[in-house]
Amino acid sequence: MSPPPAAASGSDTQDRSETLPRSIFVPDEDPHREAREAVYAILSDSFMAFISLLLVPIILLPLFVSLSPTALLVLDYSDVTIVLFFVAEYVSKIYLATDRWEYFRSPWHLVDLSVILLSFVSYLPILGLSGRGSYLLLLRLIRLPRVFAVAGRTAGSRLGPEKPKPEVVASVPEVVIRQVYPDRLGEVHVLSWEELEQHLGTDREEWIHLSNFSEDALLHLSAILQVPEHHFRLDQVDDLWPHVGRVERTVLLFLQSGEIRYPRETREFYTIARRGSVVIVQGPKAISISPHGVDPFPRMTRWLQSSAAAGAPFPLRTVEGLLDATLREYRTLLTEVELEISGISRIPRSRLPKDFLPRMYELQKAIGRLSSNLLHFRELVNRLTSGRIPLSGISEEAKGRFESLADETGFLSEIARDASESVGTVIDVYINQSSFETNRVLKILAVITAVAIIPATIGGLLGVSDPYIYELGLVVLVVVLSMLFVTYCFLRLGWLRT
């Protein structure tokens, strides 16, 4: 299983991590990310370039056209507004930057800062200074660099949310081919591709396992077994897995298991990552294939050594062991899912994250896929026991063991359905509580509105009549009594109950 995410800083975050399940608690390593993306979306390069171009007529028009004082005032206010946009952009982006020092010392951002400071210098006459002739002309012209600075940084495309550095893709290990004989399970032989081809040409019973299977190994194995290569593509994990098929004298079992991946970032969800494996039975040979990161070989050798079906054909024993190992993984997944759901159901609604519903829907979807896999798995086992996909040496005793696996698969399938229904119940309770709280707030607002409309109405009526014909005390008494009566009516109707 995936390790839990690292604890976030802060006492509140640590308290939440101790009480909230890992599927809904995600430490936010970048708390400003959403705000930063919103700022970059609103104060984008194109928007800043557009308002900077508006400065050209604002600055140059008074130099060539005689304008009225009102028009000059409008231009001055427009100029001030654009400067405030520049200030808001720089301050918000440097505050929300992941590395503020790196943001500050960037050449384009230094230009931004200088443009802002230059703009404030040009407004010194507003602060009490005055000048005439060339001085005022200079103050107006030094605002023009704002236009060229914003246009230059837009052309350079230096803005936008900081892009993460590209991850270094780890190299996939080479395919490891291991082989054991039924009478010497403790001896493991590592084979090359040439030795694998030699072993497959013999009539001796053995189990061969290929781990770290990759795309490069497709052509090798397909040519050796004379089976189309698309049967070995482990990346084609779809809803048809697990299932069983047959190509001439070769039986292929497509198994699927998975592992729980807890969210490590706020945009990730609790998922069950599916991974496929293939089991090939060709005469006296049992060949299993697993992708990188999945290695059932050690566990399988121990199972074969302690298996009660020692007298059965070795390929059949290997198939039974791999099916049993896959079923154990399903059982482990469901146990962890049940514990997660149990923990979620005990959390008060006030402590749930704002994206609780999307996380629950993703969890329900993952459980649904797991339930579907179990149904396919049971159908696979039933096809083996019914003889529709013949396996050499399957006896009545072996059929009984396979039927036990099918029965356990049905039991696990029921657990998966119950888990999905439990998640649905949690979602319904959350939605009903939200609706109840919303209705309660709306009722309170309705009561406040109904009570407040009384003095507003009476005050409006007094405003259109002679107020001196009424005594102030009488008006106040009528208003207070009316408000108390309306409040009493709502109280009796139950609208003010908590």
TORPAKOL-443587 format. One record per residue (C-alpha): residue number from 1; residue in one letter; x, y, z. Coordinates in Angstrom, 1 decimal. Each point is the difference from the previous one (the first is absolute). Layout:
N
NODE     k   r        x        y        z
NODE   NUM   A        X        Y        Z
...
// end
This chain:
498
NODE     k   r        x        y        z
NODE     1   M      0.0      0.0      0.0
NODE     2   S      1.1      3.6     -0.6
NODE     3   P      1.6      1.7      3.0
NODE     4   P     -2.0      2.7      1.7
NODE     5   P      0.7      3.6     -1.1
NODE     6   A      2.4      2.1      1.9
NODE     7   A     -1.5      2.0      2.8
NODE     8   A     -0.5      3.7     -0.7
NODE     9   S      1.3      2.7      2.2
NODE    10   G     -2.1      1.8      2.6
NODE    11   S     -1.8     -1.2      3.1
NODE    12   D     -3.4      0.1     -1.6
NODE    13   T      1.2     -2.1     -3.0
NODE    14   Q      1.6     -2.5      2.4
NODE    15   D     -3.2     -0.3      2.0
NODE    16   R     -2.0     -0.6     -3.2
NODE    17   S      2.4     -2.6     -1.2
NODE    18   E     -0.5     -1.9      3.2
NODE    19   T     -3.8     -0.1     -0.3
NODE    20   L     -0.8      0.1     -3.8
NODE    21   P      0.4     -3.0     -2.1
NODE    22   R      2.7      0.1     -2.6
NODE    23   S     -2.5     -0.1     -2.9
NODE    24   I     -1.4      3.4      0.8
NODE    25   F      2.8      1.7      1.9
NODE    26   V      2.7      1.3     -2.3
NODE    27   P      2.8      2.2      1.3
NODE    28   D      0.0      3.2     -2.1
NODE    29   E      3.7      0.6     -0.8
NODE    30   D     -0.9      3.1     -2.0
NODE    31   P     -2.8      1.8      1.7
NODE    32   H      0.2      3.0     -2.4
NODE    33   R     -0.4     -2.1     -3.2
NODE    34   E     -3.7      0.6     -0.6
NODE    35   A      0.3      3.7      0.8
NODE    36   R      3.1      0.3     -2.2
NODE    37   E     -1.7     -1.6     -3.0
NODE    38   A     -3.0      2.3      0.5
NODE    39   V      2.3      3.1      0.0
NODE    40   Y      1.9     -1.2     -3.1
NODE    41   A     -3.3     -0.7     -1.8
NODE    42   I     -1.4      3.5      0.8
NODE    43   L      3.1      2.1     -0.2
NODE    44   S      1.3     -1.9     -3.0
NODE    45   D      2.7      1.2     -2.5
NODE    46   S     -2.6      0.8     -2.6
NODE    47   F     -2.1      2.1      2.4
NODE    48   M      3.0      1.9      1.3
NODE    49   A      1.3      0.7     -3.5
NODE    50   F     -3.5      1.3     -1.0
NODE    51   I     -0.3      2.5      2.8
NODE    52   S      3.7      1.1     -0.5
NODE    53   L     -0.9      0.8     -3.6
NODE    54   L     -2.7      2.2      1.3
NODE    55   L      2.7      2.2      1.5
NODE    56   V      1.2      1.1     -3.4
NODE    57   P     -3.0      2.3     -0.8
NODE    58   I     -0.4      0.9      3.7
NODE    59   I      3.6      1.3      0.1
NODE    60   L      0.5      1.5     -3.5
NODE    61   L     -3.5      1.4     -0.7
NODE    62   P      0.4      3.0      2.3
NODE    63   L      3.3      0.9     -1.7
NODE    64   F     -1.5      0.4     -3.4
NODE    65   V     -3.7      0.9      0.6
NODE    66   S     -1.4      2.7      2.2
NODE    67   L     -2.5     -1.7      2.4
NODE    68   S     -2.5      1.4      2.4
NODE    69   P      0.8     -0.3      3.8
NODE    70   T     -2.7     -2.7      0.3
NODE    71   A      1.6     -2.1     -2.7
NODE    72   L      3.5      0.4      1.5
NODE    73   L     -1.5     -1.1      3.4
NODE    74   V     -1.4     -3.1     -1.6
NODE    75   L      3.3     -0.8     -1.6
NODE    76   D      1.8      0.5      3.3
NODE    77   Y     -2.4     -2.3      1.9
NODE    78   S      0.5     -2.6     -2.8
NODE    79   D      3.7      0.3      0.4
NODE    80   V     -0.2     -0.5      3.7
NODE    81   T     -2.3     -3.0     -0.4
NODE    82   I      2.5     -1.7     -2.4
NODE    83   V      2.8      0.6      2.4
NODE    84   L     -2.0     -1.6      2.8
NODE    85   F     -0.5     -3.1     -2.2
NODE    86   F      3.8     -0.2     -0.4
NODE    87   V      0.5      0.3      3.8
NODE    88   A     -2.7     -2.6      0.7
NODE    89   E      1.6     -2.4     -2.5
NODE    90   Y      3.5      0.3      1.4
NODE    91   V     -1.0     -0.2      3.6
NODE    92   S     -2.4     -2.9     -0.4
NODE    93   K      2.4     -2.1     -2.1
NODE    94   I      3.0      0.5      2.1
NODE    95   Y     -2.0     -0.8      3.1
NODE    96   L     -1.4     -3.2     -1.5
NODE    97   A      3.2     -1.1     -1.7
NODE    98   T      1.5     -3.4      1.1
NODE    99   D      3.4      1.7      0.3
NODE   100   R     -0.3      3.7      0.6
NODE   101   W      3.7      0.8     -0.1
NODE   102   E      0.2     -1.8     -3.4
NODE   103   Y     -3.0      2.0     -1.2
NODE   104   F      1.5      3.3      1.2
NODE   105   R      3.4     -0.4     -1.6
NODE   106   S     -1.4     -1.2     -3.4
NODE   107   P      1.0      2.6     -2.6
NODE   108   W     -3.6      0.5     -1.3
NODE   109   H     -1.3      0.4      3.5
NODE   110   L      2.7      2.6      0.8
NODE   111   V     -1.2      1.9     -3.1
NODE   112   D     -3.6     -0.2      1.4
NODE   113   L      1.2      1.5      3.3
NODE   114   S      1.9      2.8     -1.6
NODE   115   V     -3.0      0.8     -2.2
NODE   116   I     -2.2      0.3      3.1
NODE   117   L      2.5      2.2      1.8
NODE   118   L      0.4      2.1     -3.0
NODE   119   S     -3.7      0.5     -0.2
NODE   120   F     -0.2      1.2      3.6
NODE   121   V      2.8      2.4     -0.7
NODE   122   S     -2.0      1.5     -2.8
NODE   123   Y     -2.8      0.7      2.5
NODE   124   L      2.1      2.1      2.3
NODE   125   P     -1.7      3.2     -1.1
NODE   126   I     -3.3     -1.4      1.4
NODE   127   L      1.7     -0.3      3.3
NODE   128   G      0.7      3.7      0.2
NODE   129   L      2.8      0.6     -2.5
NODE   130   S     -0.6      2.2     -3.1
NODE   131   G      1.9      0.7     -3.2
NODE   132   R     -0.4      1.6     -3.3
NODE   133   G      1.0     -0.4     -3.6
NODE   134   S      2.5     -2.7     -0.6
NODE   135   Y     -0.2     -1.4      3.5
NODE   136   L     -3.7     -1.0     -0.4
NODE   137   L      0.8     -1.3     -3.5
NODE   138   L      2.7     -2.2      1.4
NODE   139   L     -2.2     -1.3      2.8
NODE   140   R     -2.6     -1.0     -2.6
NODE   141   L      2.4     -1.6     -2.4
NODE   142   I      1.8     -2.2      2.6
NODE   143   R     -3.2     -1.9      0.4
NODE   144   L      0.4     -1.5     -3.5
NODE   145   P      2.5     -2.7      1.1
NODE   146   R     -2.9     -1.8      1.6
NODE   147   V     -1.4     -0.7     -3.4
NODE   148   F      3.2     -1.4     -1.4
NODE   149   A      0.8     -2.0      3.2
NODE   150   V     -3.3     -1.8      0.0
NODE   151   A      0.1     -0.6     -3.8
NODE   152   G      3.5     -1.4      0.4
NODE   153   R     -0.8     -2.4      2.7
NODE   154   T     -3.1     -1.2     -1.9
NODE   155   A      2.1     -0.7     -3.1
NODE   156   G      2.4     -1.9      2.2
NODE   157   S     -2.8     -2.0      1.6
NODE   158   R      1.6      0.0      3.3
NODE   159   L     -3.2      0.1      2.0
NODE   160   G     -2.4     -2.7      1.0
NODE   161   P     -0.2     -2.4      2.9
NODE   162   E      3.3     -1.5      0.9
NODE   163   K      0.4     -3.2     -2.0
NODE   164   P      1.3     -3.0      2.0
NODE   165   K      3.3     -1.3     -1.1
NODE   166   P     -0.3     -3.1     -2.2
NODE   167   E      0.3     -3.2      1.9
NODE   168   V      2.9     -2.3     -0.7
NODE   169   V     -1.4     -3.2     -1.3
NODE   170   A      1.6     -2.9      1.7
NODE   171   S      1.4     -2.7     -2.3
NODE   172   V     -1.9     -3.3      0.1
NODE   173   P      2.0     -3.0      1.2
NODE   174   E      0.7     -2.8     -2.4
NODE   175   V     -2.3     -3.0     -0.2
NODE   176   V      1.0     -2.6      2.5
NODE   177   I     -0.9     -3.6     -1.0
NODE   178   R     -0.1     -2.6      2.9
NODE   179   Q     -0.8     -3.6     -0.1
NODE   180   V     -0.7     -2.8      2.5
NODE   181   Y     -0.7     -3.7     -0.2
NODE   182   P     -2.8     -1.7      2.1
NODE   183   D      2.4     -2.3      1.7
NODE   184   R      2.6      2.7      0.7
NODE   185   L     -2.0      3.1      1.0
NODE   186   G      2.9      1.3      2.1
NODE   187   E      2.3      0.3     -3.0
NODE   188   V     -0.7      3.1     -2.1
NODE   189   H      1.7      0.3     -3.4
NODE   190   V      0.3      3.3     -1.8
NODE   191   L     -0.3     -0.5     -3.7
NODE   192   S      0.9      1.9     -3.1
NODE   193   W     -2.3      0.3     -3.0
NODE   194   E      2.0     -2.8     -1.8
NODE   195   E     -0.2     -2.2      3.0
NODE   196   L     -3.8      0.7      0.3
NODE   197   E     -0.5     -1.2     -3.5
NODE   198   Q      1.9     -3.2      0.7
NODE   199   H     -2.1     -0.7      3.2
NODE   200   L     -3.2      0.5     -1.9
NODE   201   G      1.1     -2.6     -2.5
NODE   202   T      0.1     -2.8      2.7
NODE   203   D     -2.8     -2.1      1.4
NODE   204   R      1.0      0.5      3.7
NODE   205   E     -2.5      1.8      2.3
NODE   206   E      1.2      3.3      1.3
NODE   207   W     -1.1      3.5      0.9
NODE   208   I      1.6      3.0     -1.7
NODE   209   H     -0.6      3.6      1.2
NODE   210   L      0.9      3.1     -1.9
NODE   211   S      0.1      3.1      2.2
NODE   212   N      0.6      3.6     -1.0
NODE   213   F     -1.7     -0.8     -3.3
NODE   214   S      0.3      2.8     -2.5
NODE   215   E     -0.8      1.0     -3.6
NODE   216   D      3.3     -1.3     -1.2
NODE   217   A     -0.8     -3.5      1.3
NODE   218   L     -3.2     -0.3     -2.1
NODE   219   L      1.6     -1.0     -3.2
NODE   220   H      2.3     -2.5      1.7
NODE   221   L     -2.7     -1.9      1.9
NODE   222   S     -2.5      0.2     -2.9
NODE   223   A      2.5     -1.6     -2.4
NODE   224   I      1.0     -2.7      2.5
NODE   225   L     -3.6     -1.0      0.9
NODE   226   Q     -1.5      0.7     -3.4
NODE   227   V     -2.7      2.0      1.6
NODE   228   P     -1.1      3.5     -1.3
NODE   229   E      1.8      2.7      1.9
NODE   230   H     -3.1      2.0      0.9
NODE   231   H     -0.8     -2.7      2.6
NODE   232   F      3.0      1.0      2.1
NODE   233   R     -0.6      3.8      0.0
NODE   234   L     -0.4      0.6      3.7
NODE   235   D     -0.8      3.6     -0.6
NODE   236   Q     -3.3     -0.8     -1.6
NODE   237   V     -1.8     -0.3      3.3
NODE   238   D     -3.7      0.4     -0.7
NODE   239   D     -3.3     -1.2      1.2
NODE   240   L      0.5     -3.4     -1.6
NODE   241   W      2.7     -0.9      2.5
NODE   242   P      0.0     -2.5      1.6
NODE   243   H     -1.1     -2.6     -2.5
NODE   244   V      1.3     -3.2     -1.6
NODE   245   G      0.6     -0.8     -3.6
NODE   246   R      1.6     -2.7     -2.2
NODE   247   V      2.3      0.2     -3.0
NODE   248   E      0.2     -3.5     -1.6
NODE   249   R      1.6     -2.2      2.7
NODE   250   T      0.9      3.0      2.2
NODE   251   V     -2.2      1.1      2.9
NODE   252   L      0.4      3.6      1.0
NODE   253   L     -1.3      1.4      3.3
NODE   254   F     -0.1      3.8      0.2
NODE   255   L     -0.1      1.0      3.7
NODE   256   Q     -0.3      3.4      1.6
NODE   257   S      0.7      1.2      3.4
NODE   258   G      0.8      3.4      1.4
NODE   259   E      1.4      2.2      2.7
NODE   260   I     -1.4      2.9      1.9
NODE   261   R      1.5      3.4     -0.8
NODE   262   Y     -0.6      2.6      2.6
NODE   263   P     -0.1      3.7     -1.2
NODE   264   R      3.2      1.8      0.5
NODE   265   E     -1.1      3.3     -1.5
NODE   266   T     -3.3      2.0      0.3
NODE   267   R     -0.9     -0.8     -3.6
NODE   268   E      0.4     -3.8      0.4
NODE   269   F     -2.6     -2.4      1.2
NODE   270   Y     -0.1     -3.3      1.8
NODE   271   T      0.3     -2.6     -2.8
NODE   272   I      0.6     -3.7     -0.5
NODE   273   A      2.6     -0.3     -2.7
NODE   274   R     -0.7     -3.1     -2.1
NODE   275   R      2.9     -2.1     -1.3
NODE   276   G     -0.2     -3.0     -2.2
NODE   277   S      1.8     -3.3     -0.2
NODE   278   V     -0.1     -3.0     -2.3
NODE   279   V      0.2     -3.7      0.7
NODE   280   I      0.7     -2.3     -2.9
NODE   281   V     -0.4     -3.8      0.1
NODE   282   Q      1.6     -1.7     -3.0
NODE   283   G      0.2     -3.8      0.5
NODE   284   P      2.1     -0.7      3.1
NODE   285   K      1.2      3.6      0.3
NODE   286   A     -1.6      2.7      2.1
NODE   287   I      1.3      3.5     -0.9
NODE   288   S     -1.0      3.1      1.9
NODE   289   I      0.7      3.6     -0.9
NODE   290   S     -0.1      3.0      2.3
NODE   291   P      0.8      3.7     -0.6
NODE   292   H      2.7      2.0      1.8
NODE   293   G     -0.7      0.4      3.7
NODE   294   V     -1.9     -3.2      0.3
NODE   295   D      1.8     -3.2      1.0
NODE   296   P     -2.1     -2.9      1.2
NODE   297   F      2.9     -2.4     -0.4
NODE   298   P      1.2     -0.3      3.6
NODE   299   R     -3.5     -0.3      1.4
NODE   300   M     -1.0     -2.6     -2.7
NODE   301   T      3.0     -2.2      0.7
NODE   302   R     -1.0     -0.1      3.7
NODE   303   W     -3.6     -0.8     -0.9
NODE   304   L      1.1     -2.8     -2.3
NODE   305   Q      2.2     -1.5      2.7
NODE   306   S     -2.9      0.0      2.5
NODE   307   S     -2.8     -0.8     -2.5
NODE   308   A     -2.3     -2.8      0.9
NODE   309   A     -0.4     -0.9     -3.7
NODE   310   A      3.4     -1.5     -0.3
NODE   311   G     -1.2     -2.9     -2.1
NODE   312   A     -1.6      2.2     -2.7
NODE   313   P      1.8      0.9     -3.3
NODE   314   F      2.5      2.8      0.6
NODE   315   P     -1.5      2.4     -2.5
NODE   316   L     -3.4     -0.4      1.7
NODE   317   R      1.5      0.6      3.4
NODE   318   T      1.7      3.1     -1.3
NODE   319   V     -3.3      1.4     -1.4
NODE   320   E     -1.8     -0.7      3.2
NODE   321   G      2.8      1.7      2.0
NODE   322   L     -0.1      3.1     -2.2
NODE   323   L     -3.8      0.2      0.2
NODE   324   D      0.2     -0.4      3.8
NODE   325   A      2.6      2.8      0.2
NODE   326   T     -2.1      2.3     -2.1
NODE   327   L     -3.0     -0.7      2.2
NODE   328   R      2.1      0.8      3.1
NODE   329   E      0.8      3.4     -1.6
NODE   330   Y     -3.7      0.7     -0.5
NODE   331   R     -0.7     -0.9      3.6
NODE   332   T      2.7      2.3      1.2
NODE   333   L     -1.3      2.9     -2.2
NODE   334   L     -3.5     -0.5      1.3
NODE   335   T      1.1     -0.1      3.6
NODE   336   E      1.8      3.3     -0.3
NODE   337   V     -2.9      1.5     -1.9
NODE   338   E     -2.4     -1.0      2.8
NODE   339   L      2.3      1.5      2.6
NODE   340   E      0.2      3.2     -2.0
NODE   341   I     -3.8      0.3     -0.3
NODE   342   S     -0.4     -0.7      3.7
NODE   343   G      2.4      2.8      0.8
NODE   344   I     -1.8      2.4     -2.4
NODE   345   S     -3.4     -0.7      1.5
NODE   346   R      1.1      1.0      3.5
NODE   347   I      1.3      3.5     -1.1
NODE   348   P     -2.2      2.9      0.9
NODE   349   R     -1.2      2.0     -3.0
NODE   350   S      1.6      3.2      1.3
NODE   351   R      3.5     -1.7     -0.4
NODE   352   L     -0.5     -1.3     -3.5
NODE   353   P      1.9      1.7     -2.9
NODE   354   K     -1.8      2.2     -2.5
NODE   355   D      0.5     -2.6     -2.8
NODE   356   F     -1.4     -2.8      2.1
NODE   357   L     -2.7     -1.0     -2.5
NODE   358   P      2.4     -0.3     -3.0
NODE   359   R      2.3     -2.1      2.1
NODE   360   M     -2.9     -2.3      1.0
NODE   361   Y     -1.2     -0.3     -3.5
NODE   362   E      3.5     -1.1     -1.1
NODE   363   L      0.1     -2.5      2.8
NODE   364   Q     -3.3     -1.4     -1.0
NODE   365   K      1.1     -0.3     -3.6
NODE   366   A      3.2     -1.8      1.1
NODE   367   I     -2.0     -2.5      2.1
NODE   368   G     -2.4     -0.5     -3.0
NODE   369   R      2.9     -1.0     -2.2
NODE   370   L      1.3     -2.3      2.7
NODE   371   S     -3.4     -1.7      0.2
NODE   372   S     -0.1     -0.4     -3.8
NODE   373   N      3.5     -1.6      0.1
NODE   374   L     -1.2     -2.5      2.6
NODE   375   L     -3.0     -1.0     -2.2
NODE   376   H      2.4     -0.6     -2.9
NODE   377   F      2.3     -2.0      2.2
NODE   378   R     -2.8     -2.2      1.2
NODE   379   E     -1.1     -0.6     -3.6
NODE   380   L      3.7     -0.9     -0.9
NODE   381   V      0.1     -2.7      2.8
NODE   382   N     -3.4     -1.4     -1.0
NODE   383   R      1.1     -0.4     -3.6
NODE   384   L      3.0     -2.0      1.2
NODE   385   T     -2.0     -2.3      2.2
NODE   386   S     -2.8     -0.5     -2.5
NODE   387   G      2.5     -1.3     -2.6
NODE   388   R     -0.8      2.7     -2.6
NODE   389   I      3.7      0.9      0.2
NODE   390   P      1.6     -3.4      0.4
NODE   391   L      3.0     -0.2      2.3
NODE   392   S      2.1     -3.2     -0.1
NODE   393   G     -0.3     -2.1      3.1
NODE   394   I     -2.9      1.8      1.7
NODE   395   S     -1.6     -2.6      2.2
NODE   396   E     -3.2      0.0      2.2
NODE   397   E      2.2      0.9      3.0
NODE   398   A      1.5      2.9     -1.9
NODE   399   K     -3.4      1.1     -1.2
NODE   400   G     -1.1      0.1      3.7
NODE   401   R      2.9      2.3      0.8
NODE   402   F     -0.7      2.3     -2.9
NODE   403   E     -3.7      0.1      1.0
NODE   404   S      1.1      1.1      3.5
NODE   405   L      1.9      2.9     -1.7
NODE   406   A     -3.1      0.9     -1.9
NODE   407   D     -2.1     -0.1      3.2
NODE   408   E      2.5      2.3      1.7
NODE   409   T     -0.1      2.3     -3.0
NODE   410   G     -3.8      0.3      0.3
NODE   411   F      0.4      0.8      3.7
NODE   412   L      2.5      2.7     -0.8
NODE   413   S     -2.2      1.4     -2.7
NODE   414   E     -2.8      0.4      2.5
NODE   415   I      2.4      1.8      2.3
NODE   416   A      0.9      2.4     -2.9
NODE   417   R     -3.7      0.7     -0.7
NODE   418   D     -0.6      0.7      3.7
NODE   419   A      3.0      2.3      0.0
NODE   420   S     -1.4      1.9     -3.0
NODE   421   E     -3.4      0.3      1.7
NODE   422   S      1.7      1.3      3.2
NODE   423   V      1.8      2.7     -2.0
NODE   424   G     -3.4      0.8     -1.6
NODE   425   T     -1.5      0.3      3.5
NODE   426   V      2.8      2.3      1.1
NODE   427   I     -0.6      2.2     -3.0
NODE   428   D     -3.8      0.1      0.6
NODE   429   V      0.5      0.9      3.7
NODE   430   Y      2.4      2.8     -1.0
NODE   431   I     -2.4      1.4     -2.6
NODE   432   N     -3.0     -0.2      2.3
NODE   433   Q      2.0      1.8      2.8
NODE   434   S      1.0      2.7     -2.4
NODE   435   S     -3.6      0.4     -1.3
NODE   436   F     -1.2      0.1      3.6
NODE   437   E      2.5      2.7      1.0
NODE   438   T     -0.8      2.0     -3.1
NODE   439   N     -3.7     -0.1      0.7
NODE   440   R      0.6      1.0      3.6
NODE   441   V      2.0      3.0     -1.1
NODE   442   L     -2.7      1.0     -2.6
NODE   443   K     -2.7     -0.3      2.7
NODE   444   I      2.0      2.3      2.3
NODE   445   L      0.4      2.5     -2.8
NODE   446   A     -3.7     -0.2     -0.7
NODE   447   V     -0.8      0.7      3.6
NODE   448   I      2.4      2.9      0.1
NODE   449   T     -1.5      1.4     -3.2
NODE   450   A     -3.6     -0.4      1.2
NODE   451   V      0.8      1.7      3.3
NODE   452   A      2.1      2.8     -1.5
NODE   453   I     -2.7      0.9     -2.6
NODE   454   I     -2.4      1.2      2.7
NODE   455   P      2.0      3.1      1.1
NODE   456   A      1.1      0.6     -3.6
NODE   457   T     -3.6      0.0     -1.2
NODE   458   I     -1.3      2.2      2.9
NODE   459   G      2.9      2.4     -0.4
NODE   460   G     -0.8      0.3     -3.7
NODE   461   L     -3.6      0.7      0.7
NODE   462   L      0.9      2.7      2.5
NODE   463   G      2.3      1.6     -2.5
NODE   464   V     -2.8      0.7     -2.4
NODE   465   S     -2.3      1.4      2.7
NODE   466   D      0.2      2.7      2.7
NODE   467   P      2.1     -1.7      2.7
NODE   468   Y     -1.2      2.5      2.6
NODE   469   I     -3.5     -1.5      0.1
NODE   470   Y      1.4     -3.2      1.7
NODE   471   E      1.6     -0.2      3.3
NODE   472   L      3.4     -1.6     -0.1
NODE   473   G     -0.6     -2.3      2.9
NODE   474   L     -3.1     -1.4     -1.6
NODE   475   V      1.8     -0.6     -3.3
NODE   476   V      2.8     -1.8      1.9
NODE   477   L     -2.5     -2.1      1.9
NODE   478   V     -1.8     -1.1     -3.2
NODE   479   V      3.3     -0.9     -1.7
NODE   480   V      1.4     -2.0      3.0
NODE   481   L     -3.3     -1.9      0.5
NODE   482   S     -0.3     -0.8     -3.7
NODE   483   M      3.6     -1.3      0.0
NODE   484   L     -0.5     -2.1      3.1
NODE   485   F     -3.2     -1.5     -1.5
NODE   486   V      1.7     -1.0     -3.2
NODE   487   T      2.9     -1.5      1.9
NODE   488   Y     -2.4     -1.9      2.2
NODE   489   C     -1.8     -1.4     -3.1
NODE   490   F      3.3     -1.2     -1.5
NODE   491   L      1.0     -1.5      3.4
NODE   492   R     -3.2     -2.0      0.2
NODE   493   L      0.5     -1.2     -3.6
NODE   494   G      3.4     -1.4      1.0
NODE   495   W      2.0      2.2     -2.3
NODE   496   L      2.3      1.2      2.9
NODE   497   R      0.8     -3.4      1.4
NODE   498   T      3.6     -1.0     -0.2
// end
